[in-house]
């Protein structure tokens, strides 16, 4: 990987989207936060965040996010270890180091190992962050200016690195279909074609009162969660236009396509149910070390991105496809739409995901969700009014870190079980600090409002947890790091 391919990432490009005001979800951990109290609105917010957790855990796109997080942590560890183990200081932010080499402000000859590590780990890290924000449809300059051909090549590179990190013989408990070089070359052919036929790198949503914005998975997640939460008018009256687009724009596109359907309560329920089924199908992306092997020659690059997948579904949806609710007809509708579009149907994904070996808590959680979905006629696609009690068997074994005011619940019967999701969150925060921020803020390695007294016998504070972290790789002592600016020659 050459330093010329370094992506300039904005401070707000950080994929760690966790805002503990009202309610929030982060797929690092994963972590749910909901306000305390007995108000019915609190229950609605909790349902909203639980829907995020279930959709993340049970869809192929959620598995892609977990892969990208694992790669980000691995690349950061290797960058730091490569310097620390050689007795060198670790200059941060690492992006500034790569940029300084790119602009020849520091000498590659004089700092040979640092130059090697910047190209090997820092540049791919910037690609992975951009890929995630592209998939998510985050409205950032880096996404708006992204070159589609490069994104497709970086997608292949991400899959190659992810497959090397966890090859099939350690990834699956049962023999999966092979990830042949055919699927890999397939995407590269599209990239070559797009070199001479430039196209916009992202689909758009809107405008609903302003400029069209990039469309992606975050709109699918939020629009579905809002239908589960059933927000009131006060929310919309106080919401900004970007927030309205995020929570409402995608759903509004379906309503606009068939406006006569909203004339009755039954018609509106039909729209909601059909939307939830389409959104779920849009997240069955044939991407990554697990699901990239399901790409078929009937597909195009449009079929890899959640936003474009949803738009393609709208293009082929017919009035007689509408559902009256989410039941066993939902999976049949998904199957018919997949046949029309030349996509592999969801059950092929779920059957493959169910074969994953529980080598990490993320893989164990995803495999369990896939098995549960295959056992249910409606494939556990959440609709408004969905009985959350149906997810209880899954939550017993795979509970997220759940924070409500000062009360924290972390699943797992052993210290290792409870520590793993916390380390996952911490490593994601650490990677951003090392690679982009350049400032190690130790308290921010942990979720806000965490009460350690409920988690460990020998740690009862942030300070105690930080003390433990300072003694383990990759959370090195403060004096192991230096400013990237100190390297200027």
Long-range contacts (C-beta under 8 A, 24 or more apart in sequence): 1-119, 1-120, 1-123, 1-124, 1-157, 2-119, 2-123, 3-98, 3-101, 3-102, 3-118, 3-119, 3-123, 4-102, 5-123, 5-127, 5-150, 6-95, 6-98, 6-99, 6-102, 6-122, 6-123, 6-126, 7-123, 7-126, 7-127, 7-129, 7-130, 7-142, 8-99, 8-142, 9-95, 9-126, 9-129, 9-130, 9-142, 9-436, 10-140, 10-141, 10-142, 11-436, 11-437, 12-140, 13-129, 13-130, 13-133, 13-138, 13-140, 13-142, 13-436, 14-432, 14-436, 15-68, 15-129, 15-132, 15-133, 15-136, 15-428, 16-428, 16-429, 16-432, 17-218, 18-447, 20-403, 20-447, 20-448, 20-449, 23-48, 23-49, 24-49, 25-49, 25-52, 25-53, 25-56, 26-425, 26-447, 27-56, 27-62, 27-65, 27-66, 27-69, 28-69, 28-424, 28-425, 28-428, 28-429, 29-400, 29-401, 29-421, 29-422, 29-424, 29-425, 29-447, 30-56, 30-57, 30-400, 30-401, 30-421, 31-400, 31-401, 31-402, 31-403, 31-421, 31-425, 31-447, 32-400, 32-401, 32-402, 32-403, 33-402, 33-403, 33-404, 33-447, 33-448, 33-449, 34-402, 34-403, 34-404, 35-404, 35-405, 36-404, 36-405, 36-407, 44-229, 44-230, 44-231, 45-229, 47-228, 47-229, 47-388, 48-225, 48-226, 48-228, 48-229, 49-225, 50-388, 50-391, 51-224, 51-225, 51-228, 51-229, 51-382, 52-221, 52-225, 53-400, 54-369, 54-380, 54-382, 54-391, 54-394, 55-221, 55-224, 55-280, 55-283, 55-382, 56-221, 57-365, 57-366, 57-369, 57-394, 57-398, 58-366, 58-369, 58-370, 58-372, 58-373, 58-380, 59-280, 59-283, 59-284, 60-283, 60-284, 60-285, 60-286, 60-287, 60-288, 60-290, 60-291, 60-349, 60-353, 61-135, 61-217, 61-283, 61-284, 61-285, 61-287, 61-306, 62-283, 62-366, 63-288, 63-290, 63-291, 63-353, 63-362, 63-366, 64-135, 64-285, 64-287, 64-288, 64-291, 65-132, 66-362, 66-363, 66-366, 67-158, 67-162, 67-288, 67-289, 67-290, 68-128, 68-131, 68-132, 68-158, 69-424, 69-428, 70-162, 70-165, 70-360, 70-362, 71-124, 71-125, 71-128, 71-158, 71-161, 71-162, 71-165, 72-125, 72-128, 72-129, 72-428, 72-431, 72-435, 73-424, 73-427, 73-428, 73-430, 73-431, 74-165, 75-121, 75-122, 75-124, 75-125, 75-128, 75-431, 76-121, 76-125, 76-427, 76-430, 76-431, 76-434, 76-435, 76-474, 77-427, 77-473, 77-474, 78-117, 78-120, 78-121, 79-117, 79-118, 79-121, 79-122, 79-434, 79-435, 80-434, 80-474, 80-476, 80-480, 81-473, 81-474, 82-113, 82-117, 82-121, 83-113, 83-114, 83-117, 84-476, 84-480, 86-113, 88-113, 88-114, 89-480, 89-481, 89-482, 90-434, 90-476, 90-480, 90-481, 90-482, 91-481, 91-482, 91-483, 91-484, 91-486, 91-487, 92-433, 92-434, 92-435, 92-437, 92-438, 92-439, 92-440, 92-481, 92-482, 92-483, 92-484, 93-434, 93-435, 93-436, 93-437, 93-438, 93-484, 94-118, 94-121, 94-122, 94-125, 94-434, 94-435, 94-484, 95-122, 95-126, 95-435, 95-436, 96-438, 96-484, 96-485, 97-122, 97-484, 97-487, 98-122, 98-123, 98-126, 100-484, 100-487, 100-488, 105-488, 105-489, 106-487, 106-488, 106-489, 107-489, 110-489, 111-487, 114-487, 122-435, 124-154, 124-157, 124-158, 124-161, 125-431, 125-435, 126-435, 127-154, 127-157, 127-158, 128-154, 128-158, 130-154, 131-155, 131-158, 134-201, 134-202, 134-214, 134-216, 134-305, 135-216, 135-217, 135-285, 135-305, 135-306, 136-216, 136-217, 136-218, 137-202, 137-203, 137-205, 137-213, 137-214, 137-215, 137-216, 137-217, 137-218, 137-219, 137-306, 137-307, 138-214, 138-216, 138-218, 139-213, 139-214, 139-242, 143-201, 143-202, 143-214, 144-202, 144-214, 146-201, 146-202, 147-198, 147-201, 148-191, 148-194, 148-198, 148-199, 148-200, 148-201, 148-301, 149-191, 149-192, 149-194, 149-195, 149-198, 150-191, 151-201, 152-187, 152-188, 152-190, 152-191, 152-194, 152-301, 153-187, 153-188, 153-191, 155-187, 155-287, 155-304, 156-184, 156-187, 156-188, 156-191, 158-288, 159-184, 159-287, 159-288, 159-289, 159-292, 160-184, 162-288, 162-289, 163-289, 165-289, 166-289, 166-359, 170-357, 170-359, 171-289, 171-290, 171-356, 171-357, 171-359, 171-363, 172-355, 172-356, 172-357, 173-355, 173-356, 173-357, 173-358, 174-355, 176-290, 176-293, 176-352, 176-355, 177-293, 177-294, 177-352, 178-293, 179-289, 179-292, 179-293, 180-293, 183-292, 183-293, 183-295, 184-292, 186-295, 186-297, 187-295, 187-301, 187-304, 190-300, 190-301, 194-301, 202-305, 202-307, 203-305, 203-307, 203-308, 203-311, 205-245, 205-249, 205-250, 205-253, 205-307, 206-245, 206-249, 208-241, 208-244, 208-245, 208-248, 208-249, 208-252, 209-241, 209-244, 210-241, 210-245, 213-242, 213-245, 213-249, 214-307, 215-249, 215-250, 215-307, 215-310, 215-311, 216-305, 216-306, 216-307, 217-282, 217-283, 217-306, 217-307, 218-246, 219-245, 219-246, 219-249, 219-250, 219-307, 220-250, 220-279, 220-282, 220-283, 220-306, 220-307, 220-310, 222-246, 222-247, 223-247, 223-248, 223-249, 223-250, 223-251, 223-275, 223-279, 224-275, 224-276, 224-279, 224-280, 224-382, 226-251, 227-251, 227-272, 227-275, 227-276, 227-383, 227-384, 228-382, 228-384, 228-386, 230-384, 250-279, 250-310, 251-275, 253-314, 254-278, 254-314, 257-314, 257-317, 258-319, 258-322, 261-322, 266-324, 269-324, 269-325, 269-384, 270-322, 270-323, 270-324, 271-322, 272-383, 272-384, 273-323, 273-324, 273-325, 273-326, 273-330, 273-383, 273-384, 274-317, 274-321, 274-322, 274-323, 274-333, 276-326, 276-381, 276-382, 276-383, 276-384, 277-323, 277-326, 277-330, 277-333, 277-334, 277-381, 278-310, 278-313, 278-314, 278-317, 278-337, 279-310, 280-334, 280-346, 280-379, 280-381, 281-309, 281-313, 281-334, 281-337, 281-338, 281-346, 282-306, 282-307, 282-309, 282-310, 282-313, 283-309, 284-309, 284-343, 284-344, 284-346, 284-349, 285-309, 286-343, 286-344, 286-349, 290-352, 290-353, 290-356, 291-349, 291-352, 291-353, 293-352, 294-344, 294-348, 294-349, 294-352, 296-342, 296-343, 296-344, 298-342, 298-343, 299-342, 299-343, 303-341, 303-342, 303-343, 312-341, 313-337, 313-341, 316-340, 316-341, 325-383, 326-378, 326-381, 326-382, 326-383, 326-386, 327-377, 327-378, 328-377, 328-378, 330-378, 330-379, 330-381, 331-377, 331-378, 331-379, 334-379, 346-379, 347-374, 350-374, 350-379, 360-420, 361-398, 361-417, 361-420, 361-421, 361-424, 362-424, 364-398, 365-398, 368-394, 368-397, 368-398, 369-394, 369-398, 401-425, 401-447, 403-447, 403-448, 403-449, 403-450, 405-449, 406-449, 406-451, 407-451, 407-454, 408-449, 408-450, 408-451, 408-454, 408-455, 409-454, 410-454, 410-455, 415-456, 418-455, 418-456, 419-456, 422-446, 422-447, 422-455, 426-469, 426-475, 427-474, 430-474, 430-475, 434-481, 438-483, 438-484, 440-478, 440-481, 442-466, 442-469, 445-469, 445-475
